[in-house]
């Protein structure tokens, strides 16, 4: 057992002479108490093996109702066309592309937590990475919905695929960032899905070994891919995990950078900016962590997982929100400074006359309130340690980030170079209904996920607990050796 714990935690037992070289600092404790390995398995799998509670059914009913409404709106959209939206000649991109950029950004936190923090060996990711990765999958699914219905006739979307056909030399424009979006988002979805599934394989084997139902045991035996837990299996598993983490890390930067180029390569005031790629990436991580915090606060209380999703996890995420929120605020100031400094009358009008004092100034005000002022509250420890404050702040973050995308897209389109082309965008019930339906799809998928799959990485949490136990054993041995040394010194002095 001792050898197994050492292999899983990567902690080596030092020699006796090494005990006196430096003080033994305890590793950060990311699990409350001292649960046994069996208790960890039971606690994480309890939501899967028991019947769902009333709170789960209420949430599922609400999300399923929102999803049903969204699907009915989409069905009506297919029958009538996108003319039922509030889009017009001035604003060709509105709620649909705003929602697309919003949901792509939501999916960034999962890959950041699972890949980048894994490469940097940040232990606080272990209890939240599984839920964040699942959130990434569902968010990208919601994001992919909007470009598909925005084309107007999605059943002919295969016309966009570059393949030999009978309609002549029909090829997409590979120099267009819109085409880059397809490759970037699809690659991001594929790598995230593989990484999510790979991380669950040891836990799927645990469920396989605990299953008593024949069908359930057969299913998990198939999806666990013959996992046997041997040293050879673990070593190859860690190599593959690091390899996928290395592949997924550039995607965190590239995907939303490519999405930002949809706007940055245009000539419209408010879009034509070189700051968009880093600005969009920071905003995506910002909104993604806000959604992760919202989901984890709800699930830790409803699923009785406070022992594993601790206040230290929430405080670490609040610090990330503070950092990325400050970067977003700096990007806002840079945009206004650039518009003032470059002397372009169109840029100045877009930022100072339209965003600050135009008809959509209230949208800009909500964006600044939620994205600039809200994260600054995390400088105070009392705010970072308050569950209600963190929950409200996480919701405000996502509200602000949605309005940010709305401000960037709509406010630059509704008043362009020619005043004769100016127009107002007023969303219809179908715009709002499809937006609510996308949230219904997201939360329905997430609620099903926490009922059928472990939402916490069991094997990683066990590794943390084993590491703490090895540390405690080392400290105990150190004290014993020091006590023996002192006794030997006293005996020599007496002699």
N, C-alpha and C positions, 0 to 999 in steps of 0.2 A: 504493500500500500504506500509506503514511504517513497519507493522508487517511482511508482505511478504518479504521485503528487508532484515529485520533482520534475518529471518529464512534462506533465501538463502545465505546470506553472513556470517552468524555465528557471527555477531557483536551484543553485548548487550549494552543497554544504561546504563551508570553508573549513580550512584546517584550524588546529588549535592556535597556531601562531597568528592567524589572521583575525582572531577574535579581539586582539588587543590593538589593532591598527587604527580603527575608527569606531565611533559610536554607531550603534544599530538604530537607525531612524525607522520608525514604523511606516509602512506604506499607507496611503490614504485608504480609509475604510468606506467602501461604496455599498456595503450590505449591512443593514442594521442587525445587531445581535450576533449570535453564533449558530446559525442553523446548520443542521447536518445535511449531508448530500441527499438523503432521502427526503428531508423536509423541503429542500429546494425543488426537487422534482414534483412533490405533491402540491406545493403552493402554486407553481407555474401551470401545472396541468389541471388543477381543480376547475377552472372555468370551462375547459374542454370536456371533462368527464362528468360534470354535474349538469343539472338543468338550468337554463337561463333564468335570471331573476326578473322581477317586474321592471326594474330600471332599463335592462337590456331590451325588453319587449317594447317599452314605450319609445326608446330611441330608435329601434328598428322600424316601428310603425310610422314614426314621423319621417324618417329618411326614405322608407319605401313609398310613402305618399308623395314626397317631393320628387322621387324618381319617376313615379307613375305620371305625375303632372308634366314633368319634363319630356317624357317619351310621347305623351299625347300632343304636346306643343310641337315636337319635332315631326310627328306624323302629319299634323296639320300643315306644317311648313313644307313638307315634301309635296303635299297635294296642291298648295297654293303658290309656292315659291317664296323667295326671300323678300318679296315686296311687302310682306306682312310685318317685317321689322321696321324700325324707325330710321333706317339708313336712307340717304338721299344722294343727290349728285355731289354735294359738298363733302359729306361724311360717308365714304364707302366702307371704311373700317370703323366699327363702333363696338357694341357689346361683344360681338363674336370674337374679334381678334383681341380685345381687352381681356376676355376670359381665357383665351388661349395663352397669352403671355403670363397671365396670373397663375394658371395651373402649372405651366412649365416651371415657373419660379418656385412653386410650392414643393415640387419634386426634388429640389436641389439639396435640401438638408439631409435627406436619406443617404445619398451617395457621399456627402461630406462626412457624416457620422460613421458610415460603414467603411469607407475607403481611406480617406485622408487621415482620420483619427486612428485608424488601424495602423497605417504606416508610421505614424508618430507615437504609437504604443500608448495611447491615452486610455486608461482603464475605465474612465467614467462612461465610456460609450457602451459598455457591455450590456447594461440593463435597458437601453433605449434604442439600440441599433436595429433590432428586429422590427419594431413598430415603425421606425423611421424609414426602413427599406420598403416595408409594405405600403407606407404612405406614398413613397416615390412611385411605385408601380401604379397605384390607383390614381394619383394626380396626373401622371402622363397619359393614362387612359382618358381622363376627363379632358386634358388638353387636346388630344388628338381628335376628339369629337367635333370641335368647333371649326377647324379648317375643312373637315370633310363636309359639314353642312353649309359652310360658307360658299362653296363653289356653286351652289344652286342645284346641281343635278348629281348628287353623290353616287348614284348608280352608274354613272359614266366616268367615275374617277380613274378607272383603269386606262383611260385615254392618256393620262399624264405619265404612265409608266413607259420608259424608253425600251421598247421591244419591237421587233419587226412586225408590221401589221399591213392590212389591206387598204389603209386610208392614206397611203403616201408616206413621204419622209416626215413623220410626225415625231419630233423630239422636243424635249423640254430645253429651256435655256439654262445651261449649266453655269452661266455667269451670274445668275440671279440668286440673291440670298434666300428667296422663297424656296428654291430647290435645295439649297444648302440646309434649310430647316428640316426637310424631309429626311435627309441622310443623318443629320446630327441628332434629331429627336428619336428616330428609329434605332440608331446605334446606342443611344443613351438608354432607351427602354430595354433593349436586348441585354446589354451588359448588366444593368440593374436587376433584371429578372434572374439572370444566371447567378449573380452574386447573392441575391436574396435566397434563392433555392439552395445554393451551395452551403450557405451558413446554417440552414435548417437540417442538413442531412444527419448530423449526430443526434439531434433532438428527435427527428423522425424515427431513428433506430430505437431511441428510448421509448417512444410511444408504441412502436412495434413490439417491443419486449413486454410492455405492460398490458397490451390489448388482450382482452378475453373473447371479444366477438370475432368470429371467423372471418367475416368480410372485412372488418376494420383491420385485422391483423394482416390479411392478404394485401390490402391497399398500401399500408405503410411498409410492408416488406418490399413491395415493388418500388415505392418512391424513395426508400432509404438506400437503394442501390447496393444492397449486400454489405452494408457497413458492419464491421466486426470489432472496431475499437482497438486494433492491434497497434503496436508502435510504428510499424511500417505504414499503416493506413493514416495515422495521425501525422507523420512527417510529410507524407505526400499531400495531405489535406492542407497543411499549413503553407506549403510551397504554392499550391494552386490558389489559396486565398490571397497570399501576397501578390501573386501575379495578376489576379483579377483586380485587386486594389490598385496596383500600378496602372492598369489599363483604364480603370474608371476615374482615376484622379484627374487626368487631363479633360475628361468629359465635363466635369463640374465647371471648368472654365470655358470650354469650347461651346457647349450647347447654348447657354444664354448669351455668349458673345455673338454667336451666329444669329440668334433671334434678334439681338440689338441691331445687327447690320441690316435687317429689314427696314429700319428707320434711318440709321446713320448714313447709308449710301444714297438716301434721297436728298433732294435739294430744298425741301420744305423748311422754313424757319421753325426751330424747336426740335427738329429731327437731325439735321445735318451737323453732327457733333462727334468728335473723336473720343469723347469721354464715355460714350454709351456702353462699350463692352465691359470695362471694369465696373461701371456704375450699375449695369444690369446684373452682373454676377453678384456683387455685394447685396443688391436688393433681393435677388433670388434666395440667397442664403438667409437673409433677414426674414423674409416672409416664410420660408420653409421652417426655420426654427420656431417661429411664432406658431405655426400649425402643429409642429411636434409637441410643443409645450401645452397647447390646448388639449390635444388628444391624450397626452400622458397624465395630465392633471385629472381628467375625467376617469380614465381607466384605472389609475392607481387607487382611487377612492371607491369605485364601483366594483373592482375585482379584488380588493383587499391585498394590494401589492405594495403597500407603503414600505415594507421591509427591503424591497429590491429597487424601487424607484423612489429614492430618498430625496430629502430637501437639498442635499449636496448636488444631486443631478440637476434639479431645477435651478439651483443657484448658478451652476456652471453654464447652463443654457442661457440664463438671463445675462451673464457676462458676454456671451457670444452675441446676444441681441444688442447689448450696449455697444459693442465694437462695430458690428455691421450697421446698426442704426446711425452711429456717428459718421461712418463712411458715407452713408446715403445722404445725411445732412450736409456733409462737405461737398458732395456732388451737386446738391441743389444750389449751394452758394457759388460753386464754380460755374454752373450754367448761367446764373444771373450776372456774375462778374464778366464772363466771356461775352454775353450779349451787350453789356454796357461798354466794355473795353474795345471791342472790334469795330464799333461805330456803324454797324449795319442797321439801317432803320427798320428793316423787316424783323430782324432778331429782337431789337429793342421793343418794338410794338408787341411781338408775340409774348415776351416775358413780362414786361412792365405794364403794358396797357391791357393785354388780353387776360393773362393769367392772374395778375394781381387785382385788376379792376374790371374785368370783362363779365359777361353774363354767367360764366362758369367759375367765378371767383370763389364761390362757396365750396366747390369741389377741391380747389387748390388749398383752401383753408383747412378742410378736413384732412387732406394729405399731410400738410405741415404739422397739424396738431397730433396726428397719430404716429407719423414717422419720425418727426424731429423731437418733439417734446416728450412723448411717452417713454422712449428708451432711456432718456436722461434720468428718469426716476430710479433706474437701477444702480445709480451711484450710491444709494443709501441701502445699508444692510437690512433695515426694517422692511423695505419694499421687497428686496430679494428673498426675504424669509417669510413672506406672507403669501399663502396659497390664493386667497381671493384677489389680491393685488396682481399676482402673476397671471392668473386666469383672465382677468379683465384686460391687462396689458397685452397678452397674447392675441386676444380677439381684436383689440384696437390696432395692433400691428398689421393684421391681415386686412382689416377694413382700409387702413391707410395705404397699403400696397396695392389693393385693387383700385383705389382712387388715383394712385400714382399712374398706373397704366392707362386709366381713363383720361387723365389730364394730358399725358404724352400723346395719345392717339387722337382723341376727339378735338382737343383745343388747338392742335396744330392743323387739323383738317378743316374745321368749320370756318376759319378765317385765314385764307391763303393770300397770295400776292394781289389778286384782283378783287376789289370789293363787290363787283358784280356777281362773283361766285360765292359770296358768303351765305351761310345758312345755319340753322340751328338743328341740333340733333335732340329729339325727344324720344326716349325709349318707349316701346309699346309693351303691352302685357305679355307678348310673346318673347320679347327680349328678356324681361324679368323672369318669366316662367322657365325658360331654358337655362338661365343662370341658376335658379333654385334647383332645377332638375340635375344640374351638374354636381351641386353639393349633395343632392340625394344619392346620386351614383357613388360619389366618393365615400360618404358615411355608411351606405349600405354595404359596400365592399369591405370597409374596415370592420364593421360590426360582425360580418360573417367571418372575416379573418380571425378575430379574437375568439371565436367559438370553435373553429375547426383546426387551428394551428397555434403552437405556442408563441405568444407575443413577446416573450423574453427568452434570450439565448441561454438555455439551461447549462450547457457545457461551459460557456464563458463565465457565468456566475459561479459555477463550481470551481473554476480555475482561480477566481479571485479569493474565494473562501479558503481554498487550499494554500494559496500564497500567504494569506494571513496566518494560517496555522503553522506553516513552515517557519515564518518569521518569529512567531511566539516560541516555537521549539528552539530556534537558534538563540533567542534572547535568554531562554531558560538555561541552555547549555553554557552560554557566556557567563551568566551569574554563578553557575556551579563551578566553572573553571576559575573564576576570579576568587570565589570563596575558598577553593582548595589552595590556590596560590597564596592567599593571605594566611591561611592556617599553616602552610609550609614555611612561610617567612617567619611567623611567630614562633614556631617550634625551633627553627634554626637560631633565632635570637635567644631563646631560653637556653638552648644547648650551649 
